[in-house]
Amino acid sequence: MSYPLLSIQNLSVAFGSGNNKNLAVKKVSYDVNPGEVVAVVGESGSGKSVTALSVLQLLPKEQTSYPEGNLLFCPDGSSQIDLLQTNNAQLQHIRGSEIAMIFQEPMTSLNPVFTCGSQVMETIRLHRKCNAAIAREATLDLFNKVQLPDPAGMLKKYPHELSGGQKQRVMIAMAISCNPSLLIADEPTTALDVTVQKSVVELLANLQAQRNMGMIFITHDLGLVQDIADKVVVMYKGEIVEQNNTRELFRNPVHPYTKALLACRPILYPKGVRLPVVSDFLKAADKGETDKPSLQDSTGWAVSGAEKSHGRKTVSANKLPVDGKATQQGDTALLRVNDLKVWYPVQKNLLGKARSHFKAVDGISFDLLESETLGIVGESGCGKTTLGRAILRLVPITGGSILYKGDDLAKQNREQMNRLRKDIQLVFQDPYGSLNPRISVGEAIREAMTVHGLLDNPSQRKEKVIELLEKVNMQADHYHRHPHAFSGGQRQRIGIARALALNPGFIVFDESVSALDVSVQAQVLNLINDLKAEFGFTALFISHDLGVVKYISDRILVMNKGKMEEIGPAEDVFRNPQSDYTKRLLDAIPGQI
């Protein structure tokens, strides 16, 4: 009799003790066969990573219990081992040599005080029981296999000297170093741009096929699932709601939650159409409705069945929003960026004068119209975040001009810039890192009003903060809670509320939805559209996710190595890209339809 490589049977995982136990995973069952890729998808908190960490027993023992279930591992096809019943010595052997794991964040997984080569060599020596010379040759071979540039040089580099994609390749090399039977990849491409993401996924797929490994691929990106997986397991609130082969699940999803995950991807919709969210589908299911919920655009247009076509909508030119008003984009340039340069010295002579520079932003010019949203896209390191921060004068400018309402921001002194900060705001990529953990979110929003002297007294400011919290779909009693009490999506809404507190004319969104689950991302994008229609601010939207940028932007500017590749209306850039670099970015979008 031949057994699956891994059989997860009725697994339940609880945290806490006594009456305070919290059941994070509830009776989860699925199999992984040799040579099979099983994708596990779901939002943060769905239990997908907890299940995977249970396989290797990496959860804290004193806080974790397994009320029921089995984790049956069968590397030889004939005898099963229950990983929940194995002792520490057995687990130590299985980890790395039989089952390996690639974690979501390679920077925190790699030891910053050791070179990348020494860390992979250590794993090889531990499991293969070989000397340093053999381990070094094996590591060099692995670095070649994972297509790291200059493999010999990479042996001597520390993690901070590598890009995100390179660090992830080192982690992959470490994971496959002992030829495991099962590879668990936990969100391995979340923070990577599309081209690096594509290369990492192709690399994993090739290595998995060459070695006939079983793989559990954990992700919230359904586009990636379509490209790599044989089977998909969908988790929601600790339970499996659906599992099927990939082709059938995408063609005929059964559970409302699966339908929602497939439907709320921004790339499926033109600008202005309101993105569906999970609650839309669950409410429809509760009412006994089997069809997709009706959608609306951000100005209130209803999307009729006749206008639906694979999630796309066409609106005739003479249609008006339900309130009879339309937010018109102005024809006046609010912002004019001319030949902007941000250069950093790389080498200096004996007198301290720069001999060469790293040109993060190199001669960028564009106009931004009133009420327009301009998307900035490009790979990591292309200069898009530096461009946004330079416009806000948060990094030193080497040359060029930034005219905001006619004033050159590049020539403003500190006092003048402090006055202008009220009108130009930034929403950060990491909302938790940008919020003070020691003060409540209400105080964090009110602080900006106090600094700039908005409203007459603290009571009025508190009322305004509560109004803003409610506008971003939070509650009044959230005012007194601290950042740790909120999810990632909620913290991002708080960051948006704080940016709006001063009623700015211009907001830079820097990778503001990149770390969010696809369904939470849809909620935040809908919110940005709603607030933009209400407040009429102008926006610069920076992202490596081209689907998001296409959905949210009027125009798109593509950057590469500090320079502008092209700029144009969002649809034109997607349908008829002029630059080979842009074409390469578009080709790398996962799960294209």
Long-range contacts (C-beta under 8 A, 24 or more apart in sequence): 1-78, 2-77, 2-78, 3-72, 3-74, 3-77, 3-78, 3-80, 4-31, 4-32, 4-33, 4-72, 4-74, 5-31, 5-32, 5-33, 5-34, 5-36, 5-73, 5-74, 5-75, 5-181, 5-182, 5-214, 6-31, 6-32, 6-55, 6-71, 6-72, 6-73, 6-74, 6-182, 6-214, 6-216, 7-31, 7-70, 7-71, 7-72, 7-74, 7-80, 8-51, 8-55, 8-69, 8-70, 8-71, 8-72, 9-69, 9-70, 9-71, 9-72, 10-68, 10-69, 10-70, 11-51, 11-54, 11-66, 11-68, 11-69, 11-70, 11-71, 12-66, 12-67, 12-68, 12-69, 13-47, 13-50, 13-51, 13-54, 13-59, 13-64, 13-65, 13-66, 14-64, 14-65, 14-66, 14-67, 15-63, 15-64, 16-63, 17-63, 17-65, 21-65, 23-67, 23-238, 24-50, 24-238, 25-50, 25-51, 25-54, 25-238, 26-238, 26-239, 27-68, 27-69, 27-239, 28-69, 28-235, 28-238, 28-239, 28-240, 29-240, 30-231, 30-233, 30-240, 30-243, 32-182, 32-214, 32-215, 32-216, 33-214, 34-77, 34-181, 34-212, 34-213, 34-214, 35-208, 35-209, 35-212, 35-213, 35-214, 36-214, 36-215, 36-230, 36-231, 37-205, 37-208, 37-214, 37-215, 37-217, 37-228, 37-229, 37-230, 37-231, 38-214, 38-215, 38-216, 38-217, 38-229, 38-230, 38-231, 38-232, 38-233, 39-217, 39-218, 39-219, 39-224, 39-225, 39-228, 39-229, 39-231, 39-232, 39-233, 39-246, 40-216, 40-217, 40-218, 40-219, 40-232, 40-233, 40-235, 41-218, 41-219, 41-220, 41-222, 41-225, 41-232, 41-233, 41-234, 41-235, 41-261, 42-220, 42-234, 42-235, 42-236, 42-261, 43-220, 43-236, 43-278, 43-517, 43-519, 43-520, 44-220, 44-487, 44-488, 44-517, 44-520, 45-237, 45-487, 46-235, 46-236, 46-237, 46-238, 47-235, 47-237, 47-238, 47-239, 48-218, 48-235, 49-186, 49-187, 49-218, 51-235, 52-101, 52-184, 52-186, 52-216, 52-218, 55-83, 55-99, 55-182, 55-184, 55-216, 56-83, 56-91, 56-94, 56-95, 56-99, 56-101, 56-184, 57-83, 57-84, 57-86, 57-91, 58-101, 73-98, 73-99, 73-182, 75-181, 75-182, 96-123, 96-126, 96-127, 96-177, 96-178, 96-180, 97-127, 97-178, 97-180, 98-180, 98-181, 98-182, 99-180, 99-181, 99-182, 99-183, 99-184, 100-174, 100-175, 100-176, 100-178, 100-180, 100-182, 100-183, 100-184, 101-175, 101-183, 101-184, 101-185, 101-186, 102-168, 102-171, 102-172, 102-175, 102-183, 102-184, 102-185, 102-186, 102-188, 103-171, 103-186, 103-188, 104-186, 104-187, 104-188, 104-190, 104-191, 105-191, 106-159, 106-164, 106-167, 106-168, 106-170, 106-171, 107-159, 107-160, 107-164, 107-167, 109-171, 110-159, 110-167, 110-170, 110-171, 111-159, 112-158, 112-159, 112-160, 113-158, 114-158, 115-155, 115-156, 115-157, 115-158, 116-154, 116-155, 116-157, 116-158, 116-159, 116-162, 116-167, 116-170, 117-143, 117-154, 117-155, 117-156, 117-157, 119-170, 119-174, 120-170, 120-173, 120-174, 120-177, 123-174, 123-177, 123-178, 124-177, 124-178, 127-177, 127-178, 128-178, 138-177, 139-173, 139-177, 142-173, 142-176, 142-177, 143-169, 143-170, 143-173, 145-173, 145-176, 145-207, 146-170, 146-172, 146-173, 146-203, 146-207, 147-199, 147-203, 148-173, 163-196, 163-380, 163-381, 164-191, 164-192, 164-196, 164-380, 165-192, 165-196, 165-199, 165-200, 165-380, 168-192, 168-200, 169-200, 169-203, 172-200, 172-203, 172-204, 172-207, 176-207, 176-211, 176-213, 179-211, 180-213, 181-213, 181-214, 182-213, 182-214, 182-215, 182-216, 183-208, 183-213, 183-214, 183-215, 183-216, 184-215, 184-216, 184-218, 185-215, 185-216, 185-217, 185-218, 186-218, 187-218, 187-219, 187-220, 188-217, 189-219, 189-221, 189-224, 190-219, 190-220, 190-221, 190-515, 191-514, 191-515, 192-380, 192-544, 193-378, 193-379, 193-380, 193-544, 194-379, 194-544, 194-545, 194-546, 194-585, 194-588, 194-589, 194-590, 195-379, 195-584, 195-585, 195-588, 196-379, 196-380, 197-224, 197-588, 197-590, 198-588, 198-590, 201-227, 201-228, 201-590, 204-228, 220-517, 220-518, 221-518, 221-590, 221-591, 222-261, 222-262, 222-265, 222-518, 222-591, 223-265, 223-267, 223-589, 223-590, 223-591, 223-592, 224-590, 224-591, 225-591, 226-250, 226-590, 226-591, 227-590, 227-591, 234-258, 234-261, 256-281, 256-282, 256-284, 256-285, 257-281, 257-282, 259-292, 260-519, 261-518, 261-519, 263-292, 263-311, 264-518, 264-519, 264-521, 264-522, 265-518, 265-547, 266-521, 266-522, 266-525, 266-545, 266-547, 266-548, 266-550, 266-551, 266-552, 267-546, 267-547, 267-548, 267-550, 267-551, 267-589, 267-592, 267-593, 268-310, 268-311, 268-312, 268-593, 269-311, 269-312, 269-313, 269-551, 270-312, 270-313, 270-551, 270-571, 271-550, 271-551, 271-552, 271-553, 271-554, 271-570, 272-297, 272-298, 272-299, 272-301, 272-315, 272-529, 273-297, 273-298, 273-303, 273-312, 273-313, 274-298, 274-526, 274-529, 275-522, 275-525, 275-526, 275-551, 276-522, 277-519, 277-522, 277-523, 277-526, 278-519, 298-526, 298-529, 298-530, 298-532, 298-533, 299-326, 299-327, 299-533, 310-593, 327-371, 327-532, 327-533, 327-536, 328-371, 329-369, 329-370, 329-371, 329-372, 329-554, 330-369, 330-370, 330-371, 330-372, 331-369, 331-370, 332-369, 332-370, 333-367, 333-368, 333-369, 333-370, 333-403, 334-368, 334-369, 334-370, 334-372, 334-404, 334-405, 334-505, 334-506, 334-538, 335-367, 335-368, 335-391, 335-402, 335-403, 335-404, 335-506, 335-538, 336-367, 336-368, 336-401, 336-402, 336-403, 337-364, 337-365, 337-366, 337-367, 337-368, 337-391, 337-400, 337-401, 337-402, 337-403, 338-365, 338-400, 338-401, 338-402, 338-403, 339-363, 339-364, 339-365, 339-399, 339-400, 339-401, 340-364, 340-365, 340-387, 340-390, 340-391, 340-397, 340-399, 340-400, 340-401, 340-402, 341-397, 341-398, 341-399, 341-400, 342-383, 342-386, 342-387, 342-390, 342-395, 342-396, 342-397, 342-398, 343-398, 359-561, 359-562, 360-386, 360-562, 361-386, 361-387, 361-390, 361-562, 362-561, 362-562, 362-563, 363-400, 363-563, 364-400, 364-559, 364-562, 364-563, 364-564, 365-400, 365-564, 366-557, 366-564, 366-567, 368-506, 368-538, 368-540, 369-538, 370-538, 371-532, 371-536, 371-537, 371-538, 372-538, 372-539, 372-554, 372-555, 373-532, 373-538, 373-539, 373-540, 373-541, 373-552, 373-553, 373-554, 373-555, 374-539, 374-540, 374-541, 374-553, 374-554, 374-555, 374-556, 374-557, 375-541, 375-542, 375-543, 375-549, 375-550, 375-552, 375-553, 375-555, 375-556, 375-557, 375-570, 376-540, 376-541, 376-542, 376-543, 376-549, 376-556, 376-557, 376-559, 377-543, 377-544, 377-546, 377-549, 377-556, 377-557, 377-558, 377-559, 377-585, 378-544, 378-558, 378-559, 378-560, 378-565, 378-585, 379-544, 379-560, 379-585, 380-544, 381-561, 382-559, 382-560, 382-561, 382-562, 383-559, 383-561, 383-562, 384-542, 384-559, 385-510, 385-511, 385-542, 387-542, 387-559, 388-426, 388-508, 388-510, 388-540, 388-542, 389-426, 389-508, 389-510, 391-424, 391-508, 391-540, 392-424, 392-426, 392-508, 393-417, 394-426, 404-506, 405-505, 421-452, 422-452, 422-502, 422-504, 423-502, 423-504, 423-505, 423-506, 424-504, 424-505, 424-506, 424-507, 424-508, 425-499, 425-500, 425-502, 425-504, 425-506, 425-507, 425-508, 426-499, 426-507, 426-508, 426-510, 427-492, 427-495, 427-496, 427-499, 427-507, 427-508, 427-509, 427-510, 427-512, 428-495, 428-510, 428-512, 429-510, 429-511, 429-512, 429-514, 429-515, 430-515, 431-483, 431-488, 431-491, 431-492, 431-494, 431-495, 432-483, 432-484, 432-488, 432-491, 434-495, 435-483, 435-491, 435-494, 435-495, 436-483, 437-482, 437-483, 437-484, 438-482, 439-482, 440-479, 440-480, 440-481, 440-482, 441-469, 441-478, 441-479, 441-481, 441-482, 441-483, 441-486, 441-494, 442-466, 442-469, 442-478, 442-479, 442-480, 444-483, 444-494, 444-498, 445-469, 445-494, 445-497, 445-498, 445-501, 446-501, 448-498, 448-501, 448-502, 449-501, 449-502, 452-502, 454-501, 454-502, 464-501, 465-497, 465-501, 468-497, 468-500, 468-501, 469-494, 469-497, 471-497, 471-500, 471-531, 471-534, 472-496, 472-497, 472-500, 472-527, 472-531, 473-523, 473-527, 487-520, 488-515, 488-516, 488-520, 489-516, 489-517, 489-520, 489-521, 489-523, 489-524, 492-516, 492-524, 493-524, 493-527, 496-524, 496-527, 496-528, 496-531, 500-531, 500-535, 500-537, 503-535, 504-537, 505-537, 505-538, 506-537, 506-538, 506-539, 506-540, 507-537, 507-538, 507-539, 507-540, 508-539, 508-540, 508-542, 509-539, 509-540, 509-541, 509-542, 509-543, 510-542, 511-542, 511-543, 511-544, 512-541, 512-543, 513-543, 513-545, 513-548, 514-543, 514-544, 514-545, 514-548, 521-548, 525-551, 525-552, 528-552, 546-574, 546-585, 546-586, 546-589, 547-589, 550-574, 558-582, 558-585
